[in-house]
Amino acid sequence: MSIELWSIAAIALMLLVLTFVQGATVPIVQGFKWGLGSRDEPLEQSALQGRFARTVRNHIEATAIFVPLMALVVALGKTSDWTAIAAWLVVLGRMLFIPFYLLGTFGLRSVAYGTAIIGIFMTAWALIA
């Protein structure tokens, strides 16, 4: 499997793990009765749960932008060293962004976010160049 296809799978797997862990925190923090129930009455989230929610939203947005672009690169046969580097930047950037954001790491999360964004722009450039 090419690095470009592997990057699509890696981004999707990150989202799967992230949403699984986020869901697992609900019954632990709010209690099993509420967590396993219908959740009709909202309870206040912990700070970590709020970070998880924002991280999941951010990762969904990044996935929605990156995956179609990289899939088009592969489908149109526009893969190159440039797109391989882009794939690595996105995967590494997202892999670092997630724990940095969840832990509230000042500065480094922005560097990781920027790394992934550069990779996404490189992917888009590969399509139009």
PATINU-697570 format. One record per residue: residue number from 1; residue in three letters; y, z, x of N, C-alpha, C, O in turn. Coordinates in steps of 0.05 Angstrom, whole numbers. Layout:
<recs>
+-----+------+--------+--------+--------+--------+--------+--------+--------+--------+--------+--------+--------+--------+
! pos ! code !   n.py !   n.pz !   n.px !  ca.py !  ca.pz !  ca.px !   c.py !   c.pz !   c.px !   o.py !   o.pz !   o.px !
+-----+------+--------+--------+--------+--------+--------+--------+--------+--------+--------+--------+--------+--------+
! NUM !  ALA !      Y !      Z !      X !      Y !      Z !      X !      Y !      Z !      X !      Y !      Z !      X !
...
+-----+------+--------+--------+--------+--------+--------+--------+--------+--------+--------+--------+--------+--------+
</recs>
This chain:
<recs>
+-----+------+--------+--------+--------+--------+--------+--------+--------+--------+--------+--------+--------+--------+
! pos ! code !   n.py !   n.pz !   n.px !  ca.py !  ca.pz !  ca.px !   c.py !   c.pz !   c.px !   o.py !   o.pz !   o.px !
+-----+------+--------+--------+--------+--------+--------+--------+--------+--------+--------+--------+--------+--------+
!   1 !  MET !    -23 !      0 !     17 !      0 !      0 !      0 !     25 !      0 !     18 !     26 !     15 !     38 !
!   2 !  SER !     44 !    -16 !     11 !     69 !    -18 !     27 !     85 !      8 !     24 !     82 !     23 !      5 !
!   3 !  ILE !    102 !     13 !     43 !    120 !     36 !     42 !    138 !     35 !     17 !    144 !     55 !      5 !
!   4 !  GLU !    145 !     11 !      9 !    162 !      8 !    -15 !    148 !     17 !    -40 !    159 !     32 !    -56 !
!   5 !  LEU !    123 !      9 !    -43 !    107 !     18 !    -66 !    100 !     48 !    -63 !    101 !     62 !    -83 !
!   6 !  TRP !     94 !     56 !    -39 !     88 !     84 !    -35 !    113 !    102 !    -42 !    109 !    124 !    -53 !
!   7 !  SER !    137 !     92 !    -37 !    161 !    108 !    -43 !    164 !    111 !    -73 !    173 !    132 !    -82 !
!   8 !  ILE !    157 !     90 !    -88 !    158 !     93 !   -117 !    139 !    114 !   -127 !    146 !    131 !   -144 !
!   9 !  ALA !    115 !    114 !   -116 !     95 !    134 !   -124 !    104 !    162 !   -115 !    100 !    181 !   -130 !
!  10 !  ALA !    115 !    164 !    -92 !    124 !    190 !    -82 !    146 !    202 !    -99 !    145 !    226 !   -105 !
!  11 !  ILE !    165 !    185 !   -107 !    187 !    195 !   -124 !    176 !    204 !   -151 !    184 !    225 !   -162 !
!  12 !  ALA !    157 !    189 !   -162 !    145 !    196 !   -188 !    129 !    222 !   -185 !    130 !    240 !   -203 !
!  13 !  LEU !    114 !    225 !   -163 !     98 !    250 !   -159 !    116 !    274 !   -155 !    110 !    296 !   -164 !
!  14 !  MET !    139 !    270 !   -142 !    158 !    292 !   -139 !    168 !    301 !   -167 !    170 !    325 !   -172 !
!  15 !  LEU !    173 !    282 !   -184 !    182 !    289 !   -211 !    160 !    304 !   -226 !    166 !    323 !   -241 !
!  16 !  LEU !    135 !    295 !   -223 !    113 !    308 !   -237 !    111 !    337 !   -228 !    108 !    355 !   -244 !
!  17 !  VAL !    111 !    342 !   -202 !    109 !    369 !   -191 !    133 !    386 !   -199 !    129 !    409 !   -207 !
!  18 !  LEU !    156 !    375 !   -197 !    181 !    389 !   -204 !    180 !    398 !   -234 !    187 !    421 !   -239 !
!  19 !  THR !    173 !    380 !   -252 !    172 !    388 !   -280 !    150 !    407 !   -286 !    153 !    425 !   -303 !
!  20 !  PHE !    127 !    405 !   -272 !    106 !    424 !   -275 !    114 !    452 !   -267 !    110 !    471 !   -282 !
!  21 !  VAL !    126 !    454 !   -244 !    135 !    481 !   -234 !    157 !    492 !   -252 !    158 !    516 !   -258 !
!  22 !  GLN !    175 !    474 !   -261 !    196 !    483 !   -279 !    184 !    495 !   -305 !    192 !    516 !   -314 !
!  23 !  GLY !    165 !    481 !   -316 !    152 !    490 !   -340 !    136 !    516 !   -336 !    135 !    533 !   -354 !
!  24 !  ALA !    125 !    520 !   -312 !    110 !    544 !   -307 !    128 !    568 !   -305 !    119 !    591 !   -309 !
!  25 !  THR !    154 !    565 !   -299 !    172 !    587 !   -297 !    179 !    599 !   -324 !    187 !    622 !   -326 !
!  26 !  VAL !    177 !    582 !   -345 !    185 !    591 !   -372 !    170 !    616 !   -381 !    182 !    636 !   -387 !
!  27 !  PRO !    143 !    614 !   -383 !    129 !    638 !   -393 !    131 !    662 !   -374 !    129 !    685 !   -382 !
!  28 !  ILE !    135 !    656 !   -348 !    137 !    678 !   -329 !    163 !    693 !   -333 !    164 !    718 !   -333 !
!  29 !  VAL !    185 !    679 !   -337 !    212 !    691 !   -340 !    216 !    701 !   -368 !    225 !    724 !   -372 !
!  30 !  GLN !    211 !    685 !   -388 !    217 !    692 !   -416 !    193 !    706 !   -430 !    196 !    716 !   -452 !
!  31 !  GLY !    171 !    706 !   -417 !    147 !    719 !   -429 !    129 !    698 !   -441 !    137 !    676 !   -450 !
!  32 !  PHE !    103 !    704 !   -441 !     83 !    685 !   -451 !     85 !    680 !   -480 !     81 !    657 !   -489 !
!  33 !  LYS !     92 !    700 !   -496 !     95 !    696 !   -525 !    116 !    675 !   -531 !    111 !    657 !   -547 !
!  34 !  TRP !    139 !    678 !   -519 !    161 !    658 !   -524 !    154 !    632 !   -510 !    158 !    610 !   -522 !
!  35 !  GLY !    144 !    633 !   -485 !    138 !    609 !   -470 !    117 !    591 !   -483 !    118 !    567 !   -481 !
!  36 !  LEU !     97 !    604 !   -495 !     76 !    588 !   -508 !     81 !    583 !   -537 !     65 !    569 !   -550 !
!  37 !  GLY !    102 !    594 !   -548 !    109 !    590 !   -576 !    125 !    565 !   -581 !    127 !    547 !   -564 !
!  38 !  SER !    138 !    564 !   -604 !    153 !    540 !   -612 !    181 !    539 !   -599 !    193 !    518 !   -599 !
!  39 !  ARG !    190 !    561 !   -587 !    216 !    563 !   -574 !    239 !    556 !   -592 !    259 !    544 !   -583 !
!  40 !  ASP !    236 !    563 !   -618 !    257 !    557 !   -637 !    283 !    572 !   -631 !    305 !    562 !   -635 !
!  41 !  GLU !    280 !    596 !   -621 !    304 !    612 !   -615 !    307 !    612 !   -585 !    291 !    623 !   -570 !
!  42 !  PRO !    329 !    599 !   -575 !    332 !    597 !   -546 !    338 !    625 !   -534 !    351 !    642 !   -545 !
!  43 !  LEU !    328 !    628 !   -510 !    334 !    652 !   -494 !    350 !    643 !   -470 !    349 !    620 !   -461 !
!  44 !  GLU !    365 !    662 !   -459 !    382 !    655 !   -436 !    364 !    649 !   -412 !    345 !    663 !   -407 !
!  45 !  GLN !    371 !    628 !   -398 !    356 !    620 !   -374 !    365 !    637 !   -350 !    387 !    646 !   -349 !
!  46 !  SER !    346 !    641 !   -332 !    353 !    653 !   -306 !    369 !    633 !   -290 !    369 !    609 !   -296 !
!  47 !  ALA !    381 !    642 !   -268 !    396 !    624 !   -250 !    377 !    603 !   -239 !    384 !    580 !   -237 !
!  48 !  LEU !    353 !    612 !   -231 !    334 !    593 !   -220 !    325 !    572 !   -241 !    322 !    548 !   -234 !
!  49 !  GLN !    322 !    580 !   -266 !    315 !    561 !   -287 !    337 !    541 !   -291 !    332 !    517 !   -296 !
!  50 !  GLY !    362 !    550 !   -290 !    385 !    532 !   -292 !    385 !    512 !   -269 !    390 !    488 !   -273 !
!  51 !  ARG !    379 !    521 !   -245 !    377 !    503 !   -222 !    354 !    483 !   -226 !    357 !    459 !   -220 !
!  52 !  PHE !    331 !    492 !   -236 !    309 !    474 !   -241 !    317 !    453 !   -261 !    311 !    429 !   -257 !
!  53 !  ALA !    330 !    461 !   -283 !    339 !    441 !   -303 !    357 !    420 !   -292 !    354 !    397 !   -297 !
!  54 !  ARG !    376 !    429 !   -275 !    395 !    410 !   -263 !    381 !    392 !   -242 !    387 !    369 !   -240 !
!  55 !  THR !    362 !    404 !   -228 !    347 !    388 !   -208 !    330 !    367 !   -221 !    329 !    345 !   -212 !
!  56 !  VAL !    316 !    375 !   -243 !    300 !    356 !   -258 !    317 !    333 !   -268 !    311 !    310 !   -266 !
!  57 !  ARG !    340 !    340 !   -281 !    358 !    320 !   -291 !    367 !    301 !   -269 !    368 !    276 !   -272 !
!  58 !  ASN !    375 !    312 !   -246 !    384 !    296 !   -224 !    362 !    278 !   -213 !    367 !    255 !   -207 !
!  59 !  HIS !    338 !    289 !   -212 !    316 !    272 !   -202 !    309 !    250 !   -221 !    302 !    228 !   -213 !
!  60 !  ILE !    310 !    256 !   -247 !    305 !    235 !   -267 !    326 !    212 !   -264 !    319 !    189 !   -265 !
!  61 !  GLU !    351 !    220 !   -260 !    372 !    200 !   -256 !    367 !    183 !   -231 !    369 !    158 !   -232 !
!  62 !  ALA !    360 !    196 !   -209 !    354 !    182 !   -184 !    330 !    163 !   -188 !    329 !    141 !   -178 !
!  63 !  THR !    310 !    173 !   -202 !    285 !    157 !   -207 !    292 !    133 !   -224 !    282 !    111 !   -218 !
!  64 !  ALA !    308 !    137 !   -244 !    315 !    115 !   -262 !    331 !     93 !   -248 !    331 !     70 !   -256 !
!  65 !  ILE !    345 !    100 !   -227 !    360 !     80 !   -211 !    342 !     68 !   -190 !    341 !     43 !   -187 !
!  66 !  PHE !    328 !     84 !   -175 !    313 !     75 !   -151 !    288 !     58 !   -159 !    284 !     37 !   -148 !
!  67 !  VAL !    272 !     69 !   -177 !    246 !     56 !   -182 !    249 !     27 !   -191 !    235 !     10 !   -181 !
!  68 !  PRO !    266 !     21 !   -211 !    268 !     -7 !   -218 !    279 !    -25 !   -196 !    269 !    -48 !   -192 !
!  69 !  LEU !    297 !    -15 !   -180 !    308 !    -31 !   -158 !    286 !    -36 !   -138 !    283 !    -59 !   -129 !
!  70 !  MET !    271 !    -16 !   -130 !    250 !    -20 !   -110 !    227 !    -37 !   -121 !    215 !    -53 !   -107 !
!  71 !  ALA !    221 !    -33 !   -147 !    200 !    -50 !   -159 !    208 !    -79 !   -159 !    192 !    -97 !   -154 !
!  72 !  LEU !    234 !    -85 !   -164 !    244 !   -112 !   -162 !    242 !   -123 !   -134 !    235 !   -146 !   -130 !
!  73 !  VAL !    249 !   -107 !   -114 !    247 !   -115 !    -86 !    219 !   -124 !    -80 !    214 !   -145 !    -68 !
!  74 !  VAL !    199 !   -108 !    -89 !    171 !   -115 !    -84 !    163 !   -140 !    -99 !    151 !   -158 !    -88 !
!  75 !  ALA !    170 !   -140 !   -125 !    162 !   -163 !   -142 !    174 !   -189 !   -133 !    161 !   -210 !   -135 !
!  76 !  LEU !    198 !   -188 !   -123 !    211 !   -213 !   -114 !    205 !   -220 !    -85 !    216 !   -240 !    -74 !
!  77 !  GLY !    189 !   -204 !    -72 !    181 !   -210 !    -44 !    204 !   -206 !    -25 !    205 !   -220 !     -5 !
!  78 !  LYS !    222 !   -187 !    -30 !    245 !   -183 !    -13 !    242 !   -159 !      6 !    261 !   -148 !     16 !
!  79 !  THR !    217 !   -151 !     10 !    212 !   -128 !     28 !    218 !   -136 !     57 !    215 !   -159 !     64 !
!  80 !  SER !    227 !   -116 !     72 !    235 !   -121 !    100 !    236 !    -94 !    114 !    231 !    -74 !    102 !
!  81 !  ASP !    243 !    -95 !    139 !    248 !    -70 !    154 !    270 !    -54 !    140 !    269 !    -29 !    139 !
!  82 !  TRP !    290 !    -68 !    130 !    313 !    -56 !    116 !    303 !    -40 !     91 !    311 !    -17 !     88 !
!  83 !  THR !    285 !    -52 !     75 !    276 !    -38 !     51 !    256 !    -16 !     58 !    254 !      4 !     43 !
!  84 !  ALA !    242 !    -19 !     80 !    224 !      3 !     89 !    241 !     27 !     97 !    234 !     50 !     90 !
!  85 !  ILE !    263 !     22 !    112 !    281 !     44 !    119 !    293 !     57 !     94 !    295 !     81 !     92 !
!  86 !  ALA !    301 !     40 !     75 !    313 !     50 !     50 !    293 !     68 !     36 !    300 !     89 !     25 !
!  87 !  ALA !    268 !     59 !     35 !    247 !     75 !     21 !    244 !    102 !     34 !    243 !    122 !     20 !
!  88 !  TRP !    243 !    102 !     61 !    240 !    128 !     75 !    265 !    146 !     70 !    262 !    170 !     66 !
!  89 !  LEU !    289 !    134 !     70 !    313 !    150 !     65 !    312 !    163 !     38 !    319 !    186 !     35 !
!  90 !  VAL !    304 !    148 !     18 !    303 !    159 !     -9 !    282 !    181 !    -11 !    288 !    202 !    -22 !
!  91 !  VAL !    258 !    176 !     -1 !    237 !    196 !     -3 !    245 !    221 !     12 !    242 !    243 !      2 !
!  92 !  LEU !    253 !    218 !     37 !    261 !    242 !     53 !    285 !    256 !     40 !    285 !    281 !     39 !
!  93 !  GLY !    304 !    241 !     32 !    328 !    253 !     20 !    321 !    269 !     -5 !    330 !    292 !     -9 !
!  94 !  ARG !    305 !    257 !    -23 !    297 !    271 !    -47 !    279 !    295 !    -41 !    281 !    316 !    -54 !
!  95 !  MET !    261 !    292 !    -22 !    242 !    313 !    -15 !    258 !    338 !     -4 !    249 !    360 !     -9 !
!  96 !  LEU !    280 !    333 !     10 !    296 !    355 !     20 !    316 !    365 !     -1 !    321 !    389 !     -3 !
!  97 !  PHE !    326 !    347 !    -18 !    345 !    355 !    -38 !    334 !    376 !    -57 !    347 !    395 !    -64 !
!  98 !  ILE !    309 !    372 !    -66 !    297 !    389 !    -86 !    297 !    418 !    -77 !    308 !    435 !    -91 !
!  99 !  PRO !    285 !    425 !    -54 !    285 !    454 !    -46 !    313 !    464 !    -39 !    320 !    487 !    -44 !
! 100 !  PHE !    329 !    446 !    -26 !    357 !    455 !    -20 !    372 !    462 !    -45 !    386 !    482 !    -46 !
! 101 !  TYR !    370 !    446 !    -66 !    384 !    452 !    -91 !    373 !    477 !   -104 !    388 !    494 !   -113 !
! 102 !  LEU !    346 !    479 !   -105 !    334 !    502 !   -118 !    341 !    528 !   -104 !    344 !    549 !   -117 !
! 103 !  LEU !    343 !    527 !    -78 !    350 !    551 !    -62 !    380 !    556 !    -60 !    389 !    576 !    -49 !
! 104 !  GLY !    396 !    537 !    -71 !    425 !    540 !    -69 !    436 !    537 !    -41 !    456 !    550 !    -34 !
! 105 !  THR !    423 !    520 !    -25 !    431 !    516 !      3 !    457 !    500 !      4 !    457 !    476 !     -1 !
! 106 !  PHE !    479 !    513 !     11 !    505 !    500 !     12 !    505 !    479 !     34 !    495 !    483 !     56 !
! 107 !  GLY !    517 !    456 !     28 !    521 !    435 !     48 !    497 !    417 !     53 !    499 !    393 !     51 !
! 108 !  LEU !    474 !    429 !     59 !    450 !    413 !     65 !    440 !    398 !     41 !    430 !    375 !     44 !
! 109 !  ARG !    443 !    409 !     17 !    434 !    394 !     -6 !    451 !    369 !     -9 !    441 !    348 !    -18 !
! 110 !  SER !    476 !    370 !     -3 !    494 !    346 !     -5 !    486 !    326 !     16 !    487 !    302 !     11 !
! 111 !  VAL !    478 !    335 !     40 !    469 !    316 !     61 !    444 !    302 !     51 !    441 !    278 !     54 !
! 112 !  ALA !    425 !    317 !     40 !    400 !    306 !     30 !    405 !    286 !      7 !    394 !    265 !      6 !
! 113 !  TYR !    423 !    294 !    -11 !    431 !    277 !    -33 !    443 !    251 !    -23 !    436 !    229 !    -32 !
! 114 !  GLY !    461 !    253 !     -4 !    474 !    230 !      8 !    454 !    211 !     22 !    457 !    187 !     21 !
! 115 !  THR !    434 !    223 !     35 !    414 !    207 !     49 !    399 !    190 !     29 !    395 !    166 !     33 !
! 116 !  ALA !    391 !    202 !      7 !    377 !    187 !    -14 !    394 !    166 !    -27 !    385 !    144 !    -32 !
! 117 !  ILE !    420 !    172 !    -31 !    438 !    153 !    -43 !    442 !    129 !    -24 !    443 !    106 !    -34 !
! 118 !  ILE !    444 !    134 !      1 !    446 !    112 !     21 !    422 !     94 !     18 !    424 !     69 !     18 !
! 119 !  GLY !    398 !    106 !     16 !    374 !     90 !     13 !    373 !     74 !    -13 !    364 !     51 !    -13 !
! 120 !  ILE !    384 !     85 !    -34 !    386 !     71 !    -59 !    405 !     47 !    -57 !    399 !     25 !    -67 !
! 121 !  PHE !    428 !     51 !    -44 !    446 !     29 !    -40 !    435 !      8 !    -22 !    439 !    -16 !    -27 !
! 122 !  MET !    420 !     16 !     -2 !    406 !     -4 !     15 !    386 !    -21 !     -1 !    384 !    -45 !      4 !
! 123 !  THR !    372 !     -8 !    -19 !    353 !    -22 !    -36 !    368 !    -42 !    -54 !    359 !    -65 !    -57 !
! 124 !  ALA !    390 !    -33 !    -66 !    405 !    -52 !    -83 !    416 !    -75 !    -66 !    416 !    -98 !    -76 !
! 125 !  TRP !    425 !    -70 !    -42 !    435 !    -91 !    -24 !    414 !   -111 !    -18 !    419 !   -135 !    -17 !
! 126 !  ALA !    389 !   -102 !    -14 !    367 !   -120 !     -8 !    362 !   -140 !    -31 !    353 !   -162 !    -27 !
! 127 !  LEU !    368 !   -131 !    -55 !    365 !   -149 !    -78 !    386 !   -170 !    -80 !    380 !   -193 !    -88 !
! 128 !  ILE !    411 !   -163 !    -72 !    433 !   -182 !    -76 !    439 !   -199 !    -51 !    452 !   -219 !    -52 !
! 129 !  ALA !    428 !   -190 !    -28 !    434 !   -203 !     -3 !    417 !   -228 !      1 !    419 !   -242 !     21 !
+-----+------+--------+--------+--------+--------+--------+--------+--------+--------+--------+--------+--------+--------+
</recs>
